[in-house]
Amino acid sequence: MILTTNILLERYRDYSNPFGKIGRLVKEGVLFPLTRGIYEDNSSVSGMYLASAIYGPSYLSFNTALSYHGLIPEAVYDFTSATCEKKKKKSFTNRFGTFTYRDIPTEAFCHGVSSVNRDGYSFLIASPEKALCDKLYEMPLCRNQKMLERSLLEMRLDWSQFEEMNRKDIYFLVPKYHSSNLYLLEHYLRRKYHE
């Protein structure tokens, strides 16, 4: 369970030194610091469940979500999330993994994200379409559709999964990024599917 310092201070309020008690629990391996003021008490929980609590507002995206949805074959051991209005990339490392947070445009932030409840935890994750848009937004500029296609191949996308993506969702998201890569993606898809 994710616990804040305030929750723990309330839990140990009858101790003469609640902060000392928290420190001892950390040393004993009962509590695990995630970032300043946030702890986890389950040593084997997946980092996916913790990412949104470590730094927010945020949701899992980029390669983390692409792997989760089966669009890329690699297992991803770092947890990469999208944020907005933070102005810089942030990274945290703890016993559960490395958690990285990257900005996307505010206008695109709240679309294509869902909440997943699993094992008593709740986490936010991008849809396959949103994760692909976030990934292309952060990638170097593609000058034409051929370069875009090469970038998609280098991502090792599962093409059968790629072809099943909801193109209407992608077309809805594209203008919210104001990104040449995303406009190229829309043109690429419309040409490929004669839309």
Contacts in CASP RR format, 6 or more apart in sequence:
PFRMAT RR
TARGET T0000
AUTHOR 0000-0000-0000
METHOD contacts of the structure
MODEL  1
MILTTNILLERYRDYSNPFGKIGRLVKEGVLFPLTRGIYEDNSSVSGMYL
ASAIYGPSYLSFNTALSYHGLIPEAVYDFTSATCEKKKKKSFTNRFGTFT
YRDIPTEAFCHGVSSVNRDGYSFLIASPEKALCDKLYEMPLCRNQKMLER
SLLEMRLDWSQFEEMNRKDIYFLVPKYHSSNLYLLEHYLRRKYHE
1 40 0 8 1.000
1 41 0 8 1.000
1 42 0 8 1.000
2 34 0 8 1.000
2 38 0 8 1.000
2 39 0 8 1.000
2 40 0 8 1.000
2 50 0 8 1.000
2 53 0 8 1.000
2 121 0 8 1.000
3 31 0 8 1.000
3 38 0 8 1.000
3 39 0 8 1.000
3 40 0 8 1.000
3 41 0 8 1.000
4 37 0 8 1.000
4 38 0 8 1.000
4 39 0 8 1.000
5 22 0 8 1.000
5 37 0 8 1.000
5 38 0 8 1.000
5 39 0 8 1.000
8 18 0 8 1.000
8 22 0 8 1.000
8 31 0 8 1.000
8 39 0 8 1.000
9 18 0 8 1.000
9 19 0 8 1.000
9 22 0 8 1.000
12 18 0 8 1.000
12 21 0 8 1.000
12 22 0 8 1.000
15 21 0 8 1.000
22 31 0 8 1.000
22 39 0 8 1.000
23 31 0 8 1.000
25 31 0 8 1.000
26 32 0 8 1.000
26 33 0 8 1.000
26 39 0 8 1.000
29 43 0 8 1.000
30 41 0 8 1.000
31 39 0 8 1.000
31 40 0 8 1.000
31 41 0 8 1.000
32 39 0 8 1.000
32 40 0 8 1.000
32 41 0 8 1.000
32 43 0 8 1.000
32 94 0 8 1.000
32 95 0 8 1.000
32 96 0 8 1.000
33 39 0 8 1.000
33 94 0 8 1.000
34 40 0 8 1.000
34 50 0 8 1.000
34 53 0 8 1.000
34 54 0 8 1.000
34 92 0 8 1.000
34 94 0 8 1.000
34 96 0 8 1.000
35 54 0 8 1.000
35 55 0 8 1.000
35 92 0 8 1.000
35 94 0 8 1.000
38 53 0 8 1.000
38 54 0 8 1.000
40 50 0 8 1.000
40 96 0 8 1.000
43 95 0 8 1.000
45 96 0 8 1.000
45 119 0 8 1.000
45 121 0 8 1.000
46 96 0 8 1.000
47 79 0 8 1.000
47 96 0 8 1.000
47 97 0 8 1.000
47 99 0 8 1.000
48 60 0 8 1.000
48 64 0 8 1.000
48 68 0 8 1.000
48 79 0 8 1.000
48 123 0 8 1.000
48 125 0 8 1.000
49 118 0 8 1.000
49 119 0 8 1.000
49 121 0 8 1.000
49 123 0 8 1.000
50 79 0 8 1.000
50 96 0 8 1.000
50 99 0 8 1.000
50 121 0 8 1.000
50 123 0 8 1.000
51 58 0 8 1.000
51 60 0 8 1.000
51 64 0 8 1.000
51 79 0 8 1.000
51 81 0 8 1.000
51 99 0 8 1.000
51 123 0 8 1.000
52 58 0 8 1.000
52 59 0 8 1.000
52 60 0 8 1.000
52 81 0 8 1.000
52 123 0 8 1.000
52 124 0 8 1.000
54 92 0 8 1.000
54 99 0 8 1.000
55 81 0 8 1.000
55 83 0 8 1.000
55 90 0 8 1.000
55 92 0 8 1.000
55 99 0 8 1.000
55 101 0 8 1.000
56 81 0 8 1.000
56 83 0 8 1.000
56 101 0 8 1.000
57 83 0 8 1.000
57 84 0 8 1.000
57 109 0 8 1.000
58 81 0 8 1.000
58 82 0 8 1.000
58 83 0 8 1.000
58 101 0 8 1.000
58 124 0 8 1.000
59 81 0 8 1.000
59 82 0 8 1.000
59 113 0 8 1.000
59 124 0 8 1.000
59 125 0 8 1.000
59 126 0 8 1.000
60 68 0 8 1.000
60 79 0 8 1.000
60 80 0 8 1.000
60 81 0 8 1.000
60 123 0 8 1.000
60 124 0 8 1.000
60 125 0 8 1.000
60 126 0 8 1.000
61 80 0 8 1.000
61 81 0 8 1.000
61 82 0 8 1.000
61 104 0 8 1.000
61 125 0 8 1.000
61 126 0 8 1.000
61 130 0 8 1.000
61 131 0 8 1.000
61 134 0 8 1.000
61 135 0 8 1.000
62 80 0 8 1.000
62 81 0 8 1.000
62 82 0 8 1.000
62 102 0 8 1.000
62 131 0 8 1.000
62 134 0 8 1.000
62 135 0 8 1.000
62 138 0 8 1.000
63 72 0 8 1.000
63 74 0 8 1.000
63 76 0 8 1.000
63 80 0 8 1.000
63 135 0 8 1.000
64 76 0 8 1.000
64 78 0 8 1.000
64 79 0 8 1.000
64 80 0 8 1.000
64 81 0 8 1.000
64 125 0 8 1.000
64 131 0 8 1.000
65 125 0 8 1.000
65 126 0 8 1.000
65 127 0 8 1.000
65 128 0 8 1.000
65 130 0 8 1.000
65 131 0 8 1.000
65 134 0 8 1.000
66 72 0 8 1.000
66 128 0 8 1.000
66 131 0 8 1.000
66 132 0 8 1.000
66 135 0 8 1.000
66 155 0 8 1.000
66 157 0 8 1.000
67 74 0 8 1.000
67 75 0 8 1.000
67 76 0 8 1.000
68 76 0 8 1.000
68 125 0 8 1.000
69 127 0 8 1.000
69 128 0 8 1.000
69 131 0 8 1.000
69 161 0 8 1.000
70 128 0 8 1.000
70 158 0 8 1.000
70 161 0 8 1.000
71 128 0 8 1.000
71 131 0 8 1.000
71 132 0 8 1.000
71 157 0 8 1.000
71 158 0 8 1.000
71 161 0 8 1.000
71 162 0 8 1.000
72 155 0 8 1.000
72 156 0 8 1.000
72 157 0 8 1.000
72 158 0 8 1.000
73 156 0 8 1.000
73 158 0 8 1.000
74 156 0 8 1.000
77 97 0 8 1.000
77 98 0 8 1.000
78 97 0 8 1.000
78 98 0 8 1.000
78 99 0 8 1.000
78 100 0 8 1.000
79 97 0 8 1.000
79 98 0 8 1.000
79 99 0 8 1.000
79 100 0 8 1.000
80 99 0 8 1.000
80 100 0 8 1.000
80 101 0 8 1.000
80 102 0 8 1.000
81 99 0 8 1.000
81 100 0 8 1.000
81 101 0 8 1.000
81 102 0 8 1.000
82 101 0 8 1.000
82 102 0 8 1.000
82 103 0 8 1.000
82 104 0 8 1.000
82 109 0 8 1.000
82 126 0 8 1.000
82 134 0 8 1.000
83 90 0 8 1.000
83 101 0 8 1.000
83 102 0 8 1.000
83 103 0 8 1.000
83 104 0 8 1.000
83 109 0 8 1.000
84 103 0 8 1.000
84 104 0 8 1.000
84 105 0 8 1.000
84 106 0 8 1.000
84 109 0 8 1.000
85 103 0 8 1.000
85 106 0 8 1.000
86 101 0 8 1.000
86 103 0 8 1.000
87 103 0 8 1.000
88 103 0 8 1.000
89 100 0 8 1.000
89 101 0 8 1.000
89 102 0 8 1.000
89 103 0 8 1.000
90 100 0 8 1.000
90 101 0 8 1.000
91 98 0 8 1.000
91 99 0 8 1.000
91 100 0 8 1.000
91 101 0 8 1.000
92 98 0 8 1.000
92 99 0 8 1.000
93 99 0 8 1.000
102 134 0 8 1.000
102 138 0 8 1.000
104 134 0 8 1.000
104 137 0 8 1.000
104 138 0 8 1.000
104 177 0 8 1.000
105 137 0 8 1.000
105 176 0 8 1.000
105 177 0 8 1.000
105 178 0 8 1.000
107 176 0 8 1.000
107 177 0 8 1.000
108 133 0 8 1.000
108 134 0 8 1.000
108 137 0 8 1.000
108 173 0 8 1.000
108 176 0 8 1.000
108 177 0 8 1.000
111 130 0 8 1.000
111 172 0 8 1.000
111 173 0 8 1.000
111 176 0 8 1.000
112 126 0 8 1.000
112 127 0 8 1.000
112 129 0 8 1.000
112 130 0 8 1.000
112 169 0 8 1.000
112 173 0 8 1.000
113 124 0 8 1.000
113 125 0 8 1.000
113 126 0 8 1.000
113 127 0 8 1.000
113 130 0 8 1.000
114 124 0 8 1.000
114 125 0 8 1.000
114 127 0 8 1.000
115 122 0 8 1.000
115 123 0 8 1.000
115 124 0 8 1.000
116 122 0 8 1.000
116 123 0 8 1.000
116 124 0 8 1.000
116 125 0 8 1.000
126 134 0 8 1.000
127 166 0 8 1.000
127 169 0 8 1.000
128 161 0 8 1.000
128 165 0 8 1.000
129 165 0 8 1.000
129 166 0 8 1.000
129 169 0 8 1.000
129 170 0 8 1.000
129 173 0 8 1.000
130 169 0 8 1.000
130 173 0 8 1.000
132 165 0 8 1.000
132 170 0 8 1.000
132 185 0 8 1.000
133 170 0 8 1.000
133 173 0 8 1.000
133 174 0 8 1.000
133 177 0 8 1.000
133 182 0 8 1.000
133 185 0 8 1.000
135 155 0 8 1.000
136 148 0 8 1.000
136 151 0 8 1.000
136 179 0 8 1.000
136 181 0 8 1.000
136 182 0 8 1.000
136 185 0 8 1.000
137 177 0 8 1.000
137 179 0 8 1.000
137 181 0 8 1.000
137 182 0 8 1.000
139 151 0 8 1.000
139 181 0 8 1.000
141 180 0 8 1.000
141 181 0 8 1.000
142 148 0 8 1.000
142 150 0 8 1.000
142 151 0 8 1.000
142 180 0 8 1.000
142 181 0 8 1.000
142 184 0 8 1.000
144 184 0 8 1.000
145 184 0 8 1.000
145 187 0 8 1.000
145 188 0 8 1.000
145 191 0 8 1.000
148 181 0 8 1.000
148 184 0 8 1.000
148 185 0 8 1.000
148 188 0 8 1.000
149 188 0 8 1.000
151 181 0 8 1.000
152 162 0 8 1.000
167 189 0 8 1.000
167 193 0 8 1.000
167 195 0 8 1.000
170 185 0 8 1.000
170 186 0 8 1.000
170 189 0 8 1.000
171 186 0 8 1.000
171 189 0 8 1.000
173 182 0 8 1.000
174 182 0 8 1.000
174 183 0 8 1.000
174 185 0 8 1.000
174 186 0 8 1.000
189 195 0 8 1.000
END
